[in-house]
């Protein structure tokens, strides 16, 4: 099965032909073909025009160069050596205007710097940038954290709105959205600008403030981008998606207007940015998110087991599925379980709201069962579990599971998980995600057991338990139902992720030639593994932020039945298609690079 065919569904065909005009039943004739300008075009803005823009944004218009461009010109120069020293530091990558947290995707995209970037300080700078791009017919790109696997935060020959410098965080004890007084009760909340990362919020809300905000698992992901894509963190099973916690946002739309959107003010646009995809409906410059009472404990379980035979491995998978269905399908548990072609089974899960004794008592029967079968299983790393004080979870100074950003001048609270290190800067060979319905867990021989084993013959399968909301409390499900995210997430017990990559391969970075045959074979194996899981799921849903670049049924996979409404909102707020991202709402009306209207 080819990647471009994976997850294709007849239900998506109406969305793939005719673009937005057909989808919305527009009576007007087709818009004339239009091509955005490149620097080689005679109509490209003059030096005087760029100078005027620079003045309008307080001097914060800068030229953008390749992340490792200095290594092309001076391999032994100070700039190159500094870049090489920091290339595995995700904070350093995000601090560079050309930085992308992965170095591309095989046969899909390669990092390419914008011509200019505006280091936005506020919504006024963003509005000036939008007006300039619209009036001069330029390709526009928006970037906060730069974590897009699909490469949506960079494009050659574009103007970049870079929000990294906007990162203030403010706590509220009694927040009411603008225009909602009398219809909404005051709640505890946190407001943040678009360039803040989740580590900034976890430090302010939890480490210092003693409360909890639902965000992303990776600490260096941008807050705005995650919310606009839906957003899952380690404890999402208990609190819902990041998007479901959004109370209010400041958004600059394609007409250059700064809008305050919430459930009472422009509710359609508010709904669209809650999971409808970043860089699509406007530029979010500020967000306010609900905060929650902090559970007393956050817990963990880990270990790695190898089965001596295929039969024993199948038995282990089936045993865990039964254990999960009866003991773990609830608001407490999240993170990952991995099954691999070498018949290894790895636990890397976390929980909230259970103390140390409860965690140990829960897992001991499973550990005992594994230990009772030494002829079938070898424990490669100790099976262990426990719980700690939740307030120290993101305290990098006292957490041995985190790396600290040790650069001079870096905020002292900035750190990232050891488990995220391997993905920093990598070149993706392939990536697939499929939401797995809780129904696949049921039955004396659950369909998931055979599908997981068959998929693991091709590639490692990761079950991200926290990225499916089956088992979540009613209030979390209700809040997520009010977002644009594919409703499939509500019935899914996990998001299956199958992916692989190789070492950093940024342009300008000297490295041996890639083994293209091996890399493409790896991508094929990802497709084959995903196809086994797709057999047990009707119209498989996929998480937009962690998905297949080549998914032809992306409208259905990312948003399901929500896509027509999203398309209507896109048409209303961005009729000319100023905002374009790969496989974003309305992107079917443009060429793959976003420069030519089809």
N, C-alpha and C positions, 0 to 999 in steps of 0.2 A: 504494500500500500504506500503510495507516494504522500509526502507531507502535504502537498497542495490538495489532496483528496481527503485527508483525515478529517473526521467529524462532519463531512458534507451531509446535508439533510435537505430533503425535498421541502420541508417546512420553511427553509430559508430562501428558496428560490425567488419569491416575490421581492425580497430585499436586495437581490443581487442584479436585478435587471431594471434599468430605467432610472436609477438613482432616486434622489429625493422628489423629483417632479412626479415620477410614476407613483412613488410611495404615498405622496400626499394628494394625488389626484389634481395637480395644478392645471388650471385651464389655459394659462398663458403659454405661448410658444417657448421653445428652448432658448436659453440665454446664449448669445453669441460666444464663440470660443474666446477664451481669455488666457493670456500667459503672463505670469508674474515676471518681473524684471530681474536680470542678473547684471553684475558689474560690467560685463562686456557689451551691454545694450546702450545705445546712444541716449536713451531716455532715463538711464540710471541717475539718481539725484546728484546734483553738482556738489562740489566741495563747499560752496557757500550754503547749500541746503543742509548738509551734514553739520556745518559749523553752527547754523541756527538751532538745529536740534540739540547739539551739545550745550549750547547756552540755555535752552529751555529746560534741560535736565540737570542744571547746576554743574556742568562740566563732566558729568558721569557717563559720557560716551567714550568707549575704548575700542581699539582694534583687538581682534581675537586671533590668536595663533594656535597651531597644533599643540596638544598637551606635551609632546616630546619633540616639537620642532627645533628646540635648541640642540638636541642630540644629532640632528641632521647637519647643522652648521658647525658646531663645535662639540664633538663627542666627549672631549676632556674638559670642557668649560664648566664653570661653577654652576650655571643654570641647569645644564644637563645632569651633572652629578647630584645636585639637590633633588631634581625630579626622580632620578633613579633611586635615591635614598628613601623617598617618600611614596613610591608608586604603590605600595601595599597598604598605605594608610588611607582609609576611605574619607576621612575628613579633609586631608590634603587634596584629594581628587576633587571633592566637591567645592573646594575653595578656589579652583581654577576655572576661568570662564569657559574653557574648552573641555573641561573635565566631564567624563561619562564614567559611571561606576563599573560598567563592563566595557571591554574594548571592541565590541561589535558582535556580529552574529554571522556565522558561515553562510555565504551565498545570499545574505539578506542586507546587512548594512555595515558600514565602516564609519567610525567617528570622523566628522568633518566640521571644522570650525565655522561659525558665522563670520561674516565680514566685520560687523561691529556688534558690540553688546552695550546695553544700557544697564548700568549698575543701579537699579531702581532703589530709591530711598522711601518712596511713599506712592500712594495711588495717583498723585498728580504726575509723577514721572512715568508711571505705567500708561496713563491716558495720553500723554504727549507721544510716547512710543507707538501706541496703537494708531493714533491719528496720523502720524508720519508714515507708518507702514501702509495704512489704508489709502491715504491720499497719493502715495507714490507707487502703489501696486507692488509691494515687496512681500517676499516670503517671510513670515513671522514665526519665531520659535520662542517658547516660554520654558524657563528652567528654574527650579528651586534646588532640589537635592541632586538631580541628575541620575536617578536610579533606574530610569526606564530601560527594561530589557529590550523593548521594541525599538529603541533609538529615537523616541519621539521628542526628546529635548535637545536635539542637534540637527542641523541641516546646512549643507553648503550653500553659499551665496545668500544667506538670510540675515535678518536683523534679530538679535537675541534680546529678549526681556529677561534679565537675570535678577531674581529676587533674593539671592543668598544674603545680601546685606540687611534685609528686613527680618529681624528675628527677636523682637521684643516679646516678652511673655508677661501677662497680667492675670492675677487670680481675682475671682469675684465670689463673694459669699451669697449675694442675692441678685442674680442677673435676670433681667426681663428683656426679651428681644424688642427692638424698636417697633412701635405700633401694636404691640401685643399686651400692653397694660390692660388689666381687667379680664383678659381671656387666658392668660398664662400665669401660673404662680412663679415667684422668684425661685431660682435654683442656684446651687453652687456651680461655678463654671470657670473656664480658663480661656482667655483671649490670646491669640498669637498672630504675629505677622507671617506672611507666606514663606519666608526663607528659613524659619525655625525648623530644626530637626526634632524627632521624637525624644531624643536624649535631653534636649532643652526643656521639654514639657515634663518628662519624668522626673528630672531634677527638681523643677519648681513645684510640681503638683505632689509628688510622692516623697522624695528624699527630704525636701525642706517643708512641704506643706502637709504631709500626712494623709493625702487623699489619693484617689486613683482616676486616671483618664484613659479611656480606651484608645490605644494607638497601635503602632506597628511593632513587630518583633525586632526588626533591624533598627538599631538606634540612630543610624545616619540617614535614614529615609526622611525626605521632606514631609512636613505635616500636610501642606496643601495638596500635594500630589497624591498622597495616600487616601485622604478623605474623598477626593474627586474620583478615585478608582474603586471605592468601597472600603477597603482597608481592614486587614486582620492582624491582630497581635496575639501573643501567647495565650491570653485569657479571654479571647473573643467569645468562646462558648458560654462564658458567664455574663458578658456585658454587651454582646452584639458587635456590629462593625463600627469602625471609626466614623463612617458616614452617618450611621444612625444616631450618633451622639452630637451631630452638628446642630447648633441652635440658631446661628446667624452667621452671615458672611458678607464681606465687602467685595464686590466684583466690579471690574471694569470691562464693559462690553465693547463690541466692535464699533459702536458709534462714539466711543470715547467717554461715555457716561459712567460715573462712579455710582454704583447702586448698592443699597443695603437690602439684602434679601433674607427672608425668613418665612416661617409658616404664615405670617400675616401680611407680608409685603412681597409682592412678586413671587408667589408660592411655586409657580411652575419652574422658574429658573432655579429657585432654591432646591426643588426636588431633583432637577437635572444635574446639579453639581454634586449631589449626594450619590456618587457612584456612576455617573454618566460619562466619566472619562475626563482626565486633565487636558488642558490646552485646547478645549473644544468649544465651550460656550462663552468664554471670556477669561480674564486673568483674575484669579482670586488673590486678593492682597491682604485680607485679614479674616480670621475665623474665630468663632467662639464655640467651645465644646463643653458639654455637660461633664462634670466630675462626679465621682461616686465615693461612698464610704470605702475606705481601704480595708480589705480583708486583713485579719491579723497575721495570717501566714500565707506564704507562697511556697510550694513544694516542688519536688522533682523525683524522677525515677530514671535510671540509666542502666546500661549493660548491653553486652553483645553475646549472642549464642550462635554456634555453628552446628547444624545437623549433619550427621555422618552419612545420611542417605536422602534421596529424593522423597521417599515415603515418610521418613521422620520429619523432613522439612514441611511436607504437606500437613502432617499431623500437628506440628507446632503452629502453623498458620491457623488451622481450624480451631485449635485450643485457644489461641489469643483472641480470635474473633468472638468466640463464645464468652470469654472473660470480659472482653470489651463491651459486648452487648449487654451483659448483666450487671457489670460493676462500674464501667467508665463512661457510658453514654449519658452524661449529665453535665450540669454547668461547671463542674470543678476542673475538668481535664482538658489539656491542649498539647500542642506541639507534635512531635513526630515519632513514627514507627517506620523502619526501613526493612524491606526484603530484597535480597540481592541474588544474582546468578550463582554465587559460590555457596548458596544455601546458608547464608548468615542472616540473622534476625537481630536488629538493633533497636533498643528502646532509648528514646531521648525525649521524654515527656515532662510536662510541668503541670502544676495544679494550683488552685487558689481556694481558700476557705477551709482547708483541712489541716489539722495539727500533725505533729511528727508521729504520734502514736496511731492516729487514724490512717495515715499514709502507709505506715509499716504493716498494720494489721490488714489493710486492703490487699497489699501486694504479696504478702507472705505465702498464701496458697499457690499462687502462680510460680513464685520462685521455688517452692517446695516441689511442685510437679516437675519442673525442669531438673532439679537436683536428684529426683528419684529415678531418672532414666539416664545414667551415665553411659550406657551403651549406645544411646541415640544422640546425645547432645554433649558438646564441649562448650563450657563457658569461657569465652575469649577475653572478656573484661567483666569484672565483678558486677553482679546484679545488686543494685543498691537503690535506696530511696530515703526520703526524709522531708522535713519542712523547716523553714527558717522565718525569722522576722521579715515581713514583707517590706518594711520601710527601707531596708538595706539592699533590696533587690537590684536597684540601678545605682548604688553608691560605688562608683568605680574605685574609690580609695580603699574600699574594704571588700571588694568582690574579686576573688582569684580567678573567676571565669571570664574576666574582661581584660582587654588591652586598653591602655590609656594613651591618649594623644599627648605625646611628650614634647611636641614642638614648642619652641620658645613662644610665649604669648598665647598658647592655646588655652581655652577655658578649662579649669581644673576638673570639671565634671564630665568632660568629653571622653567617652570610651566606647568600645564595641566588643561584642561577644566573640569569644574564641571560635565558636561554631560558624561565624560569618566570615572569618578570615579567608577561607579558600575561594570565595566567590569574588573577592575584590580584584577588579581589573581583568577578569577572565574573558576569553573569546568563546562565545557559546557555539557549540556544534548543533544543538537542537534543544527544544523545550516544549513540553506539553503538560497541560493540566486538565483534569476531568473531575467534576463534582460527583461523588458517589452517594446515591440515595441510601438512607438508612434501611430501606427494604432489602438491599443486597446482603444485609447481615442476618436476615431471618431464615428459618428453616432448619431441618435436621442436617442438611448439607448446604450451607449458604452458598449462593452463586459467587459471592466474593472470594471464597476460599480457592476455588479452582481458577478463577480469573487472575487472582494475585500470583498464584504459582506459575501459571502459563506466562504471564507478563514478565515475571522475574527470570524466566529462561533467557530473555533477551537483554534486560537492563534492570538496574535497581529501581524499585518503586518506593517512593516516599509517601506515606499517608500523613498529611498535615491535618490532625484532628481539629485544631482550632479554626480551620478555614471552612468548616461546614457547621451549620447551626442546629442540626437535629440534636435534641437533648438540652438546648438552651432554655432558659426560663421564659414564660409567656411575654414579659415586658420587653425582653431583648428581641424576640421574634416580631413583636408588634412594631417596634421602632425600626427594625431592618426592613419590614414590609413597606414602610413609608419612604424607602429609598429607591433609586433607579437600578440597583444591582439585580442581576438575574434572580428571579424568585426561586430558582433551583437551589440556591444556597440554603433556603429555609428547611428543605427536606434532606439535605446532604449531611452525612455524619462526618465527612472528611473531604479534603481536596487531594486527589492523587496527583503527584508531580513526578515526572520522569524527565530528566535533563542531564546534560553533560557538557563539559567545556575543557579548554586547555589554558595554558599559562597566558599572561597578558600579552597582547599583540597590537598595541596602539601604533598607528602610523608614526614613523620616525624612530621607533624602538628597535634596536638591532637584535635580531634573534634568528635561529636557524629556520630554514624554509619549512612551512607547514606540510605535513603529510596529508595531502588532500584526500587521497583514497581512504585512509584510515578515518579521517574526520567525517567524511560522507557516509562511510559504513556505520560509524557511531550514530549519526543522525538517523540512518535507516533503522537501526536497532531501537532507537527511541520511538519511532513510528510503529514498529512492530509490537512493542510492549504496550503502547497506548491503544492499539487496535484490539488487543485482548480485553482490556478493560471496557472499551467502547461497546463490546458485544453484550454487556449486561446492563447498559444504560441507554434509554431512549432519548434521542436528541441531546447528547451530552453537553452540559454547560461547562464553561471555562472562565477562570478568573482573569480579567483583562490585564492586570499587572504582571501576571505570571502565566503566559500563554504562548501558543504556537504562532510565530510570525506569519506562517503560511496558511493559517486556517481560513479556508474559503467561506465558511459559514459563520464568520465572526459576529455578525449582527445577532444571530440567534444564540450563539454560544455565550456571548458576553452579556446580553441584555434580555434575551428571551422575548416575551410578549411586551416588554417595555419599550422596544425599539421604535415603533411608530410614534409614540408620544414624544420620545427624545428627538426624533427627526423633525417633528412639528415645532418643538421649542428651538431647535437649532435654526430652522428656517426663519423663525420670528426674530431671534436676537442676533443672528449672523447670516443674513440673507446672501451676502456676497462670498461667504466661505473664507473670510479672513483667517480664521483659526483652523488649522489643518494638522492632524496627526495620523500616523499610520493606523488604519483600522479604527479610526474614531468616527463618531456619528457624522454622517455627511461626506466622509472621505471617498465614498464610491463615485462621487461626482468629479474627482480629480485624478490626475496622473499619479503614479506611485510616489513621485518626489514632491508632490504638492504644488507644482509650478504651472500646470496646464489644466484648465477646466475641460472636461470631456464633453 
